[in-house]
């Protein structure tokens, strides 16, 4: 499908994207770029890429698609470096979880939004990190959101869409601003709450007793507090305005709950809990349908492999 794919940044997401497409056979060559020499060595040894480069210009020469998988606050510098190169007709795309910040950085670096730049965000991951965690099946049956702009080249969008679908992803398109608002509420805010709760409890004098008696509910809610702190630091700064709006709305709702507990208002509490229970059950049915679909697809894959 394409000649040379270049993946800049060989962490979990970039490495998984590179490895999956290398195994798919859709790329004649997959080239990795990373400043860490150990990551470059491991990427080749583990079959994540065909070869690695430290120098961005050397890697991007003759590239057909360039995927930026660097931390989101490093995007501005990386786009500035790319703007100084002769990229020909190469398609640019990225995996940043806040799109407004990336789009602004691209426009500033290139003087205008490049027509062949397709902003993207895979909604997938794990608490593992580094190129050694690369998983060719990481994006399978996970959503990938593309946020092309009005002037984005349609062929470039189609190519990026096809690459993600080749990895088994469910690709959708969304407006940049809408993406950042939705992700602030459904991903960024929950992570902020998990980090904040664990930190708050850990600072108490009785923290050992608190954690000793914590049960499954605490474990499930705070699991995401084990995520990469630096990555999430970057995300909150990059999507600051949308996160603040989501946080202010939640804080207002939390004040209502506090007032209800303080006043002993059981009716108010019960109304909130019942609405939340109904919403969670609805979400659970969506997850159950998705799980059944995944099981059917896995069985189909196994039958195809056996035949």
C-alpha positions in Angstrom: 0.0 0.0 0.0 2.8 2.4 0.8 6.5 2.4 0.4 8.1 3.8 3.5 6.3 4.4 6.9 8.3 6.5 9.4 7.2 6.3 13.1 8.7 9.1 15.2 8.7 8.0 18.9 8.8 4.3 19.7 6.8 4.1 22.9 3.8 1.8 23.4 1.6 3.6 20.9 4.2 4.3 18.2 5.8 0.9 18.6 2.5 -0.9 18.4 1.5 1.1 15.3 4.9 0.3 13.6 4.9 -3.4 14.6 1.3 -3.9 13.5 1.8 -2.4 10.1 5.1 -4.1 9.6 3.5 -7.5 10.3 0.5 -6.6 8.0 2.8 -6.4 4.9 1.2 -3.1 3.8 4.5 -1.2 4.0 7.6 -2.0 2.1 9.7 -0.5 4.9 9.0 0.6 8.4 11.5 3.1 9.8 11.7 4.1 13.5 13.0 7.4 14.9 13.9 7.7 18.6 16.5 9.6 20.6 17.1 6.7 23.0 19.7 4.3 21.6 18.4 1.4 23.7 14.9 1.9 22.3 16.3 2.0 18.7 18.2 -1.3 19.3 15.2 -3.0 20.9 12.9 -1.9 18.1 15.0 -3.7 15.5 15.6 -6.7 17.7 12.0 -7.2 18.6 10.8 -6.8 15.0 9.0 -3.5 15.6 10.7 -1.8 12.7 13.0 -2.7 9.8 15.6 -0.1 10.8 16.0 2.8 13.1 17.4 6.3 12.8 18.4 8.9 15.3 18.4 11.7 12.7 14.9 12.8 11.7 15.9 14.1 8.3 17.6 10.8 7.3 14.6 8.8 8.4 12.0 11.0 6.6 13.8 11.0 3.2 11.5 9.4 0.7 8.8 8.7 3.4 5.2 8.2 2.2 3.6 8.4 5.7 5.1 10.0 8.9 3.5 9.1 12.2 4.3 11.4 15.1 4.0 9.4 18.4 6.0 11.7 20.6 4.7 13.2 23.9 2.1 15.8 23.1 4.2 18.8 24.4 7.0 17.7 22.2 4.8 17.9 19.1 5.5 21.6 18.6 9.3 21.1 18.4 8.9 18.0 16.1 6.6 19.8 13.7 9.0 22.7 13.6 11.8 20.3 12.6 9.6 18.7 9.9 8.6 22.1 8.5 12.3 22.6 7.7 12.6 19.4 5.6 11.6 18.6 2.1 8.8 16.1 2.7 7.6 15.9 -0.9 4.1 14.4 -0.8 4.5 12.6 2.5 1.4 12.3 4.7 1.8 13.5 8.2 -0.4 12.2 11.1 -0.1 11.9 14.9 -1.5 10.1 17.9 -1.9 13.0 20.4 -4.8 12.8 22.7 -5.5 16.5 22.5 -6.0 17.7 19.0 -6.4 21.5 19.3 -2.9 21.9 20.6 -1.4 19.8 17.8 -3.4 21.6 15.1 -2.3 25.0 16.4 1.3 23.8 16.5 1.2 22.5 12.9 -0.3 25.8 11.6 2.4 27.8 13.4 5.3 25.5 12.2 4.3 25.4 8.6 2.7 28.8 8.3 -0.6 27.2 7.5 -2.2 23.8 8.2 -0.5 21.3 5.8 -3.1 19.8 3.5 -1.6 16.4 4.0 -1.6 16.4 7.8 -4.3 14.2 9.3 -4.6 14.6 13.0 -5.5 11.4 14.8 -6.0 9.8 18.2 -6.2 6.1 19.0 -8.2 5.4 22.1 -6.1 2.5 23.3 -3.3 1.8 25.7 -2.2 0.2 28.9 -0.2 0.9 32.0 2.9 -0.6 30.2 5.2 1.7 28.4 8.3 1.6 26.2 9.1 -0.1 22.9 9.3 -3.5 24.6 5.5 -3.2 25.3 4.7 -2.9 21.6 1.7 -5.0 20.7 0.7 -5.5 17.1 -2.9 -6.1 18.2 -3.2 -3.2 20.6 -5.6 -1.2 18.5 -7.8 -4.2 17.4 -11.5 -3.3 18.0 -10.5 0.0 19.6 -11.7 3.4 18.4 -9.4 5.7 16.5 -10.6 9.3 16.0 -9.4 11.3 13.0 -9.9 15.0 13.1 -9.3 16.3 9.6 -9.9 20.0 8.9 -11.8 21.5 6.0 -8.7 21.8 3.8 -7.3 18.4 4.6 -6.5 16.3 1.5 -9.1 13.5 1.1 -6.6 11.0 -0.2 -4.4 11.6 2.8 -7.4 11.0 5.1 -8.3 7.8 3.2 -4.7 6.5 3.5 -4.5 7.1 7.3 -8.0 5.6 7.7 -6.9 2.5 5.8 -3.8 2.0 7.9 -5.7 2.1 11.2 -8.3 -0.2 9.8 -5.6 -2.6 8.8 -4.7 -2.8 12.5 -8.3 -3.8 13.3 -9.3 -0.3 14.6 -12.8 1.2 14.4 -12.1 4.6 12.7 -14.4 7.6 13.2 -14.1 11.3 12.3 -14.8 14.2 14.7 -14.4 17.9 14.8 -11.2 19.0 16.6 -13.0 21.0 19.4 -15.6 18.3 19.9 -12.9 15.7 20.3 -11.1 17.6 23.0 -14.3 18.2 24.9 -15.4 14.6 24.8 -12.0 13.2 25.8 -11.7 15.8 28.6 -14.8 14.3 30.1 -14.4 10.6 29.4 -10.7 10.2 29.7 -8.8 13.2 31.1 -11.1 13.9 34.0 -11.2 10.3 35.3 -7.4 10.2 35.2 -7.2 13.5 37.1 -9.6 12.2 39.7 -7.7 8.9 40.1 -4.4 10.6 40.5 -5.9 13.1 42.9 -7.6 10.6 45.1 -4.6 8.3 45.5 -2.3 11.3 46.2 -4.8 12.6 48.8 -5.1 9.3 50.6 -1.4 8.7 50.5 -0.6 12.0 52.2 -2.7 11.0 55.3 -1.1 9.8 58.4 -3.2 6.6 58.4 -2.4 5.9 54.8 -1.1 2.4 55.5 -4.3 1.4 57.2 -6.4 2.9 54.4 -4.6 1.0 51.7 -4.5 -2.2 53.7 -8.3 -2.3 53.8 -9.0 -1.0 50.4 -11.1 -3.4 48.4 -11.9 -4.1 44.7 -13.8 -0.9 44.2 -10.9 1.3 45.2 -8.5 -0.9 43.0 -10.8 -0.6 40.0 -11.3 3.2 40.3 -7.6 4.0 40.9 -6.1 1.6 38.4 -5.4 4.4 35.9 -3.4 6.3 38.5 -0.6 3.8 37.6 -0.3 5.4 34.2 2.7 7.4 33.0 2.8 10.7 35.1 4.8 12.6 32.5 2.5 11.7 29.7 -0.6 12.8 31.6 1.1 16.0 32.8 1.5 16.8 29.1 -2.1 15.9 28.3 -3.6 18.1 31.0 -1.5 21.1 30.0 -2.2 20.6 26.3 -6.0 20.2 26.8 -6.2 22.6 29.7 -9.3 24.6 28.7 -11.5 21.6 28.0 -10.2 19.8 31.2 -11.0 22.9 33.3 -14.6 23.0 31.9 -15.1 19.3 32.6 -13.6 19.7 36.1 -15.7 22.8 36.9 -18.9 20.9 35.9 -18.0 17.9 38.0 -17.0 20.1 41.0 -20.5 21.7 40.8 -22.1 18.3 40.8 -19.9 17.2 43.6 -20.9 20.2 45.7 -24.6 19.1 45.2 -23.7 15.7 46.6 -21.8 17.2 49.5 -24.7 19.4 50.4 -27.1 16.4 50.2 -24.9 14.4 52.6 -24.5 17.4 54.9 -28.3 17.9 55.0 -29.1 14.3 55.3 -31.1 14.6 52.1 -31.6 10.9 51.2 -34.0 11.6 48.3 -31.3 13.7 46.6 -28.7 11.1 47.1 -31.0 8.3 45.9 -31.9 10.2 42.8 -28.3 10.7 41.8 -27.4 7.1 42.6 -30.3 5.7 40.6 -29.5 7.9 37.5 -25.9 6.8 37.8 -26.9 3.2 38.1 -29.1 3.4 35.0 -26.4 5.1 33.0 -23.8 2.6 34.1 -26.1 -0.3 33.2 -26.7 1.2 29.7 -22.9 1.6 29.3 -22.5 -2.0 30.5 -24.8 -3.3 27.8 -22.8 -1.4 25.2 -19.6 -3.1 26.5 -21.3 -6.5 26.5 -22.4 -6.2 22.9 -18.9 -5.1 22.0 -17.4 -8.1 23.9 -19.8 -10.5 22.1 -18.8 -9.0 18.7 -15.1 -9.3 19.7 -15.6 -13.0 20.6 -17.3 -13.7 17.3 -14.5 -12.0 15.4 -11.8 -13.9 17.3 -13.6 -17.2 16.5 -13.8 -16.2 12.8 -10.1 -15.4 12.8 -9.3 -18.7 14.3 -11.4 -20.6 11.7 -9.8 -18.6 9.0 -6.3 -19.5 10.3 -7.2 -23.2 10.6 -8.5 -23.3 7.1 
